């Protein structure tokens, strides 16, 4: 079924946190900060919380993990293998200008790789490894919806100048996303939603 999705723009960097539900199960993508609004949105579905899905381990996407784990201790914290170490050993050295004053370190419950599928009631959430913004940047695909973190934005793409970033890998990841059907909805880590078709036509970062 088409997921029910709540979008919250949180924190000083306007990070999108997504709460989505397929009727029987609920997941949160990128809990940017500790937020009562996230907890209330999860409680609204009355299904508990199955997953905390991280598109990558940068500080502006993970600040609410401890808060959610405290409220929903059985929720599985999920990250791609390429960003596992960064999640476990946050020190602040990866970020410029002193942005990261209070590092958080977390141990994931599930470490995923490209093509893995997470059970989600009667359907699945597919993991798409899309490195470039960070070594373990990934997208989570549920039907025709893709939660894409900082890999692609409406009319833009993730920065590659932070530790572990790679412009070549990002271009490959963008090309891969453009192989999805035009009506695939892209829900990025910052800014408005878009579609594959719109980005194929209008995104100046795409390599064609």
Secondary structure, DSSP 4 states (H G I P E B T S, - for coil): -PPEEEEEEETTTTEEEEEEE-SS-EEEE---S--HHHHHHHHHHTS---EEE-S---GGGTTTHHHHHHH-TTPEEEEEGGGHHHHHT--STTSSTT--SS------SEEE-TT-EEEETTEEEEEEE--SSSTT-EEEEETTEEEEETSEETTEE----STT--HHHHHHHHHHHTTS-TT-EEEESBS--EEHHHHHHH-TTS--
